[in-house]
């Protein structure tokens, strides 16, 4: 094969891939209509860099370690 033949084959395969992906996107959109998605799905949520208020954790147990005033068996 010549270089031109290779490039033509690559273009044809790429176009077929694009068509397949577009068809897949349409199929997925049909199976999951917007009404069944939760509000804000896919939307970006910003998380502040400021530290959390330490009073949020008052009386909280360490997950997996149990309560502070009890001993593990």
Biopython code that builds the backbone (N, CA, C, O; Angstrom):
import numpy as np
from Bio.PDB.StructureBuilder import StructureBuilder

atoms = [
    (1, "UNK", "N", (0.831, -1.187, 0.000)),
    (1, "UNK", "CA", (0.000, 0.000, 0.000)),
    (1, "UNK", "C", (0.872, 1.246, 0.000)),
    (1, "UNK", "O", (1.959, 1.277, 0.578)),
    (2, "UNK", "N", (0.371, 2.242, -0.651)),
    (2, "UNK", "CA", (1.076, 3.509, -0.660)),
    (2, "UNK", "C", (0.663, 4.326, 0.564)),
    (2, "UNK", "O", (-0.297, 3.988, 1.255)),
    (3, "UNK", "N", (1.384, 5.375, 0.812)),
    (3, "UNK", "CA", (1.064, 6.263, 1.926)),
    (3, "UNK", "C", (-0.338, 6.842, 1.755)),
    (3, "UNK", "O", (-1.082, 6.965, 2.728)),
    (4, "UNK", "N", (-0.697, 7.195, 0.531)),
    (4, "UNK", "CA", (-2.023, 7.759, 0.266)),
    (4, "UNK", "C", (-3.118, 6.742, 0.573)),
    (4, "UNK", "O", (-4.157, 7.099, 1.129)),
    (5, "UNK", "N", (-2.896, 5.489, 0.217)),
    (5, "UNK", "CA", (-3.870, 4.441, 0.525)),
    (5, "UNK", "C", (-4.020, 4.261, 2.033)),
    (5, "UNK", "O", (-5.131, 4.082, 2.532)),
    (6, "UNK", "N", (-2.900, 4.309, 2.757)),
    (6, "UNK", "CA", (-2.942, 4.189, 4.217)),
    (6, "UNK", "C", (-3.731, 5.336, 4.834)),
    (6, "UNK", "O", (-4.554, 5.123, 5.725)),
    (7, "UNK", "N", (-3.479, 6.553, 4.358)),
    (7, "UNK", "CA", (-4.188, 7.714, 4.894)),
    (7, "UNK", "C", (-5.682, 7.624, 4.597)),
    (7, "UNK", "O", (-6.504, 7.987, 5.439)),
    (8, "UNK", "N", (-6.033, 7.151, 3.422)),
    (8, "UNK", "CA", (-7.447, 6.988, 3.077)),
    (8, "UNK", "C", (-8.103, 5.963, 3.984)),
    (8, "UNK", "O", (-9.232, 6.167, 4.430)),
    (9, "UNK", "N", (-7.421, 4.875, 4.260)),
    (9, "UNK", "CA", (-7.962, 3.844, 5.147)),
    (9, "UNK", "C", (-8.124, 4.381, 6.567)),
    (9, "UNK", "O", (-9.116, 4.081, 7.232)),
    (10, "UNK", "N", (-7.170, 5.162, 7.031)),
    (10, "UNK", "CA", (-7.256, 5.745, 8.373)),
    (10, "UNK", "C", (-8.432, 6.704, 8.448)),
    (10, "UNK", "O", (-9.177, 6.682, 9.429)),
    (11, "UNK", "N", (-8.618, 7.543, 7.439)),
    (11, "UNK", "CA", (-9.752, 8.477, 7.424)),
    (11, "UNK", "C", (-11.079, 7.723, 7.442)),
    (11, "UNK", "O", (-12.000, 8.092, 8.170)),
    (12, "UNK", "N", (-11.171, 6.667, 6.638)),
    (12, "UNK", "CA", (-12.400, 5.877, 6.574)),
    (12, "UNK", "C", (-12.687, 5.241, 7.932)),
    (12, "UNK", "O", (-13.824, 5.266, 8.403)),
    (13, "UNK", "N", (-11.661, 4.673, 8.560)),
    (13, "UNK", "CA", (-11.847, 4.055, 9.880)),
    (13, "UNK", "C", (-12.206, 5.093, 10.936)),
    (13, "UNK", "O", (-13.042, 4.830, 11.801)),
    (14, "UNK", "N", (-11.595, 6.252, 10.878)),
    (14, "UNK", "CA", (-11.902, 7.317, 11.827)),
    (14, "UNK", "C", (-13.331, 7.801, 11.652)),
    (14, "UNK", "O", (-14.029, 8.028, 12.641)),
    (15, "UNK", "N", (-13.777, 7.961, 10.424)),
    (15, "UNK", "CA", (-15.164, 8.371, 10.174)),
    (15, "UNK", "C", (-16.140, 7.320, 10.692)),
    (15, "UNK", "O", (-17.173, 7.663, 11.268)),
    (16, "UNK", "N", (-15.820, 6.048, 10.492)),
    (16, "UNK", "CA", (-16.679, 4.974, 11.001)),
    (16, "UNK", "C", (-16.718, 4.998, 12.537)),
    (16, "UNK", "O", (-17.771, 4.768, 13.132)),
    (17, "UNK", "N", (-15.589, 5.271, 13.170)),
    (17, "UNK", "CA", (-15.539, 5.377, 14.632)),
    (17, "UNK", "C", (-16.412, 6.531, 15.111)),
    (17, "UNK", "O", (-17.155, 6.381, 16.081)),
    (18, "UNK", "N", (-16.332, 7.668, 14.452)),
    (18, "UNK", "CA", (-17.146, 8.831, 14.825)),
    (18, "UNK", "C", (-18.628, 8.488, 14.701)),
    (18, "UNK", "O", (-19.413, 8.816, 15.590)),
    (19, "UNK", "N", (-19.019, 7.832, 13.609)),
    (19, "UNK", "CA", (-20.419, 7.442, 13.435)),
    (19, "UNK", "C", (-20.864, 6.475, 14.526)),
    (19, "UNK", "O", (-21.979, 6.582, 15.036)),
    (20, "UNK", "N", (-19.999, 5.533, 14.884)),
    (20, "UNK", "CA", (-20.343, 4.556, 15.930)),
    (20, "UNK", "C", (-20.516, 5.227, 17.286)),
    (20, "UNK", "O", (-21.439, 4.894, 18.029)),
    (21, "UNK", "N", (-19.639, 6.167, 17.612)),
    (21, "UNK", "CA", (-19.736, 6.877, 18.893)),
    (21, "UNK", "C", (-20.999, 7.729, 18.926)),
    (21, "UNK", "O", (-21.687, 7.780, 19.946)),
    (22, "UNK", "N", (-21.304, 8.390, 17.827)),
    (22, "UNK", "CA", (-22.533, 9.189, 17.774)),
    (22, "UNK", "C", (-23.765, 8.317, 17.958)),
    (22, "UNK", "O", (-24.702, 8.706, 18.656)),
    (23, "UNK", "N", (-23.773, 7.137, 17.337)),
    (23, "UNK", "CA", (-24.899, 6.213, 17.497)),
    (23, "UNK", "C", (-25.004, 5.743, 18.947)),
    (23, "UNK", "O", (-26.103, 5.645, 19.492)),
    (24, "UNK", "N", (-23.874, 5.455, 19.564)),
    (24, "UNK", "CA", (-23.856, 5.038, 20.961)),
    (24, "UNK", "C", (-24.392, 6.139, 21.868)),
    (24, "UNK", "O", (-25.156, 5.863, 22.792)),
    (25, "UNK", "N", (-23.999, 7.376, 21.612)),
    (25, "UNK", "CA", (-24.506, 8.500, 22.407)),
    (25, "UNK", "C", (-26.020, 8.628, 22.268)),
    (25, "UNK", "O", (-26.714, 8.883, 23.252)),
    (26, "UNK", "N", (-26.533, 8.452, 21.054)),
    (26, "UNK", "CA", (-27.984, 8.519, 20.854)),
    (26, "UNK", "C", (-28.690, 7.387, 21.593)),
    (26, "UNK", "O", (-29.742, 7.602, 22.194)),
    (27, "UNK", "N", (-28.119, 6.182, 21.552)),
    (27, "UNK", "CA", (-28.724, 5.042, 22.249)),
    (27, "UNK", "C", (-28.751, 5.265, 23.757)),
    (27, "UNK", "O", (-29.751, 4.971, 24.411)),
    (28, "UNK", "N", (-27.671, 5.777, 24.304)),
    (28, "UNK", "CA", (-27.607, 6.028, 25.746)),
    (28, "UNK", "C", (-28.596, 7.120, 26.131)),
    (28, "UNK", "O", (-29.260, 7.017, 27.162)),
    (29, "UNK", "N", (-28.700, 8.158, 25.317)),
    (29, "UNK", "CA", (-29.634, 9.247, 25.617)),
    (29, "UNK", "C", (-31.074, 8.742, 25.598)),
    (29, "UNK", "O", (-31.903, 9.215, 26.375)),
    (30, "UNK", "N", (-31.375, 7.804, 24.735)),
    (30, "UNK", "CA", (-32.720, 7.241, 24.681)),
    (30, "UNK", "C", (-33.011, 6.376, 25.892)),
    (30, "UNK", "O", (-34.140, 6.364, 26.382)),
    (31, "UNK", "N", (-32.015, 5.652, 26.384)),
    (31, "UNK", "CA", (-32.220, 4.742, 27.509)),
    (31, "UNK", "C", (-32.297, 5.477, 28.837)),
    (31, "UNK", "O", (-32.947, 4.996, 29.765)),
    (32, "UNK", "N", (-31.652, 6.624, 28.949)),
    (32, "UNK", "CA", (-31.656, 7.384, 30.201)),
    (32, "UNK", "C", (-32.175, 8.788, 29.926)),
    (32, "UNK", "O", (-31.384, 9.720, 29.785)),
    (33, "UNK", "N", (-33.488, 8.954, 29.847)),
    (33, "UNK", "CA", (-34.023, 10.291, 29.565)),
    (33, "UNK", "C", (-33.677, 11.267, 30.680)),
    (33, "UNK", "O", (-33.411, 10.873, 31.816)),
    (34, "UNK", "N", (-33.686, 12.527, 30.336)),
    (34, "UNK", "CA", (-33.290, 13.578, 31.286)),
    (34, "UNK", "C", (-34.159, 13.583, 32.528)),
    (34, "UNK", "O", (-33.696, 13.983, 33.596)),
    (35, "UNK", "N", (-35.406, 13.151, 32.418)),
    (35, "UNK", "CA", (-36.301, 13.165, 33.578)),
    (35, "UNK", "C", (-35.849, 12.193, 34.655)),
    (35, "UNK", "O", (-36.151, 12.399, 35.831)),
    (36, "UNK", "N", (-35.135, 11.142, 34.285)),
    (36, "UNK", "CA", (-34.718, 10.153, 35.280)),
    (36, "UNK", "C", (-33.380, 10.508, 35.926)),
    (36, "UNK", "O", (-32.978, 9.876, 36.903)),
    (37, "UNK", "N", (-32.701, 11.495, 35.398)),
    (37, "UNK", "CA", (-31.420, 11.907, 35.985)),
    (37, "UNK", "C", (-31.673, 12.866, 37.147)),
    (37, "UNK", "O", (-32.597, 13.677, 37.089)),
    (38, "UNK", "N", (-30.861, 12.778, 38.197)),
    (38, "UNK", "CA", (-31.043, 13.711, 39.313)),
    (38, "UNK", "C", (-30.730, 15.136, 38.880)),
    (38, "UNK", "O", (-29.924, 15.346, 37.974)),
    (39, "UNK", "N", (-31.360, 16.118, 39.519)),
    (39, "UNK", "CA", (-31.098, 17.509, 39.146)),
    (39, "UNK", "C", (-29.633, 17.853, 39.376)),
    (39, "UNK", "O", (-29.049, 17.484, 40.395)),
    (40, "UNK", "N", (-29.062, 18.547, 38.442)),
    (40, "UNK", "CA", (-27.671, 18.956, 38.565)),
    (40, "UNK", "C", (-26.684, 17.863, 38.237)),
    (40, "UNK", "O", (-25.486, 18.044, 38.456)),
    (41, "UNK", "N", (-27.139, 16.726, 37.717)),
    (41, "UNK", "CA", (-26.227, 15.640, 37.377)),
    (41, "UNK", "C", (-25.239, 16.124, 36.329)),
    (41, "UNK", "O", (-25.627, 16.691, 35.308)),
    (42, "UNK", "N", (-24.000, 15.900, 36.584)),
    (42, "UNK", "CA", (-22.966, 16.308, 35.653)),
    (42, "UNK", "C", (-22.494, 17.733, 35.867)),
    (42, "UNK", "O", (-21.516, 18.154, 35.250)),
    (43, "UNK", "N", (-23.168, 18.485, 36.728)),
    (43, "UNK", "CA", (-22.759, 19.861, 36.980)),
    (43, "UNK", "C", (-21.557, 19.880, 37.920)),
    (43, "UNK", "O", (-21.425, 19.025, 38.796)),
    (44, "UNK", "N", (-20.711, 20.837, 37.731)),
    (44, "UNK", "CA", (-19.531, 20.979, 38.577)),
    (44, "UNK", "C", (-19.949, 21.536, 39.939)),
    (44, "UNK", "O", (-20.801, 22.421, 40.024)),
    (45, "UNK", "N", (-19.349, 21.016, 40.980)),
    (45, "UNK", "CA", (-19.601, 21.490, 42.332)),
    (45, "UNK", "C", (-18.283, 22.009, 42.868)),
    (45, "UNK", "O", (-17.291, 21.281, 42.892)),
    (46, "UNK", "N", (-18.261, 23.253, 43.295)),
    (46, "UNK", "CA", (-17.018, 23.797, 43.826)),
    (46, "UNK", "C", (-16.930, 23.488, 45.319)),
    (46, "UNK", "O", (-17.909, 23.608, 46.056)),
    (47, "UNK", "N", (-15.747, 23.092, 45.738)),
    (47, "UNK", "CA", (-15.489, 22.786, 47.140)),
    (47, "UNK", "C", (-14.502, 23.830, 47.638)),
    (47, "UNK", "O", (-13.419, 23.975, 47.073)),
    (48, "UNK", "N", (-14.865, 24.564, 48.697)),
    (48, "UNK", "CA", (-13.976, 25.628, 49.169)),
    (48, "UNK", "C", (-12.696, 25.054, 49.776)),
    (48, "UNK", "O", (-12.683, 23.944, 50.308)),
    (49, "UNK", "N", (-11.624, 25.839, 49.681)),
    (49, "UNK", "CA", (-10.343, 25.432, 50.250)),
    (49, "UNK", "C", (-10.237, 25.766, 51.733)),
    (49, "UNK", "O", (-9.280, 25.358, 52.391)),
    (50, "UNK", "N", (-11.203, 26.500, 52.262)),
    (50, "UNK", "CA", (-11.145, 26.883, 53.666)),
    (50, "UNK", "C", (-11.384, 25.660, 54.545)),
    (50, "UNK", "O", (-12.160, 24.778, 54.178)),
    (51, "UNK", "N", (-10.727, 25.598, 55.700)),
    (51, "UNK", "CA", (-10.928, 24.436, 56.575)),
    (51, "UNK", "C", (-12.337, 24.416, 57.155)),
    (51, "UNK", "O", (-12.973, 25.456, 57.321)),
    (52, "UNK", "N", (-12.811, 23.207, 57.460)),
    (52, "UNK", "CA", (-14.121, 23.062, 58.077)),
    (52, "UNK", "C", (-14.081, 23.567, 59.518)),
    (52, "UNK", "O", (-13.032, 23.556, 60.162)),
    (53, "UNK", "N", (-15.211, 24.000, 60.003)),
    (53, "UNK", "CA", (-15.349, 24.428, 61.386)),
    (53, "UNK", "C", (-15.181, 23.194, 62.276)),
    (53, "UNK", "O", (-15.894, 22.206, 62.095)),
    (54, "UNK", "N", (-14.260, 23.236, 63.224)),
    (54, "UNK", "CA", (-13.982, 22.066, 64.073)),
    (54, "UNK", "C", (-15.165, 21.688, 64.952)),
    (54, "UNK", "O", (-15.227, 20.560, 65.440)),
    (55, "UNK", "N", (-16.112, 22.609, 65.168)),
    (55, "UNK", "CA", (-17.275, 22.260, 65.977)),
    (55, "UNK", "C", (-18.188, 21.271, 65.255)),
    (55, "UNK", "O", (-19.049, 20.653, 65.882)),
    (56, "UNK", "N", (-18.009, 21.118, 63.952)),
    (56, "UNK", "CA", (-18.783, 20.120, 63.220)),
    (56, "UNK", "C", (-18.460, 18.706, 63.712)),
    (56, "UNK", "O", (-19.298, 17.809, 63.626)),
    (57, "UNK", "N", (-17.257, 18.516, 64.220)),
    (57, "UNK", "CA", (-16.798, 17.183, 64.593)),
    (57, "UNK", "C", (-16.897, 16.929, 66.098)),
    (57, "UNK", "O", (-16.471, 15.874, 66.567)),
    (58, "UNK", "N", (-17.444, 17.863, 66.854)),
    (58, "UNK", "CA", (-17.624, 17.645, 68.285)),
    (58, "UNK", "C", (-18.583, 16.478, 68.482)),
    (58, "UNK", "O", (-19.606, 16.394, 67.802)),
    (59, "UNK", "N", (-18.266, 15.592, 69.393)),
    (59, "UNK", "CA", (-19.058, 14.406, 69.707)),
    (59, "UNK", "C", (-19.083, 13.381, 68.568)),
    (59, "UNK", "O", (-19.920, 12.478, 68.573)),
    (60, "UNK", "N", (-18.203, 13.505, 67.622)),
    (60, "UNK", "CA", (-18.160, 12.519, 66.538)),
    (60, "UNK", "C", (-17.148, 11.435, 66.897)),
    (60, "UNK", "O", (-16.083, 11.721, 67.445)),
    (61, "UNK", "N", (-17.488, 10.205, 66.586)),
    (61, "UNK", "CA", (-16.569, 9.095, 66.815)),
    (61, "UNK", "C", (-15.662, 8.941, 65.601)),
    (61, "UNK", "O", (-16.037, 9.281, 64.478)),
    (62, "UNK", "N", (-14.465, 8.423, 65.848)),
    (62, "UNK", "CA", (-13.578, 8.120, 64.736)),
    (62, "UNK", "C", (-14.094, 6.864, 64.061)),
    (62, "UNK", "O", (-14.254, 5.824, 64.700)),
    (63, "UNK", "N", (-14.347, 6.965, 62.793)),
    (63, "UNK", "CA", (-14.904, 5.824, 62.065)),
    (63, "UNK", "C", (-13.969, 4.631, 62.159)),
    (63, "UNK", "O", (-12.778, 4.734, 61.866)),
    (64, "UNK", "N", (-14.515, 3.518, 62.564)),
    (64, "UNK", "CA", (-13.732, 2.304, 62.661)),
    (64, "UNK", "C", (-12.995, 2.147, 63.967)),
    (64, "UNK", "O", (-12.513, 1.056, 64.271)),
    (65, "UNK", "N", (-12.893, 3.206, 64.754)),
    (65, "UNK", "CA", (-12.174, 3.127, 66.029)),
    (65, "UNK", "C", (-13.136, 3.089, 67.212)),
    (65, "UNK", "O", (-12.719, 2.789, 68.330)),
    (66, "UNK", "N", (-14.378, 3.378, 66.994)),
    (66, "UNK", "CA", (-15.354, 3.351, 68.074)),
    (66, "UNK", "C", (-15.343, 4.631, 68.882)),
    (66, "UNK", "O", (-14.683, 5.608, 68.528)),
    (67, "UNK", "N", (-16.086, 4.605, 69.972)),
    (67, "UNK", "CA", (-16.195, 5.783, 70.831)),
    (67, "UNK", "C", (-14.915, 5.968, 71.617)),
    (67, "UNK", "O", (-14.202, 5.002, 71.885)),
    (68, "UNK", "N", (-14.619, 7.203, 71.988)),
    (68, "UNK", "CA", (-13.373, 7.506, 72.699)),
    (68, "UNK", "C", (-13.323, 6.915, 74.093)),
    (68, "UNK", "O", (-12.246, 6.575, 74.582)),
    (69, "UNK", "N", (-14.488, 6.785, 74.748)),
    (69, "UNK", "CA", (-14.491, 6.310, 76.133)),
    (69, "UNK", "C", (-14.631, 4.797, 76.246)),
    (69, "UNK", "O", (-14.784, 4.285, 77.355)),
    (70, "UNK", "N", (-14.585, 4.083, 75.159)),
    (70, "UNK", "CA", (-14.709, 2.623, 75.203)),
    (70, "UNK", "C", (-13.433, 1.982, 74.684)),
    (70, "UNK", "O", (-12.701, 2.570, 73.889)),
    (71, "UNK", "N", (-13.179, 0.757, 75.153)),
    (71, "UNK", "CA", (-12.005, 0.009, 74.723)),
    (71, "UNK", "C", (-12.400, -1.024, 73.677)),
    (71, "UNK", "O", (-13.506, -1.562, 73.713)),
    (72, "UNK", "N", (-11.512, -1.291, 72.769)),
    (72, "UNK", "CA", (-11.769, -2.339, 71.782)),
    (72, "UNK", "C", (-11.626, -3.693, 72.458)),
    (72, "UNK", "O", (-10.819, -3.831, 73.378)),
    (73, "UNK", "N", (-12.383, -4.697, 72.031)),
    (73, "UNK", "CA", (-12.296, -6.026, 72.661)),
    (73, "UNK", "C", (-10.951, -6.678, 72.471)),
    (73, "UNK", "O", (-10.733, -7.793, 72.945)),
]
sb = StructureBuilder()
sb.init_structure("model")
sb.init_model(0)
sb.init_chain("A")
sb.init_seg("    ")
for serial, (resi, resn, name, xyz) in enumerate(atoms, 1):
    if name == "N":
        sb.init_residue(resn, " ", resi, " ")
    sb.init_atom(name, np.array(xyz, "f"), 0.0, 1.0, " ", f" {name:<3s}", serial, name[0])
structure = sb.get_structure()
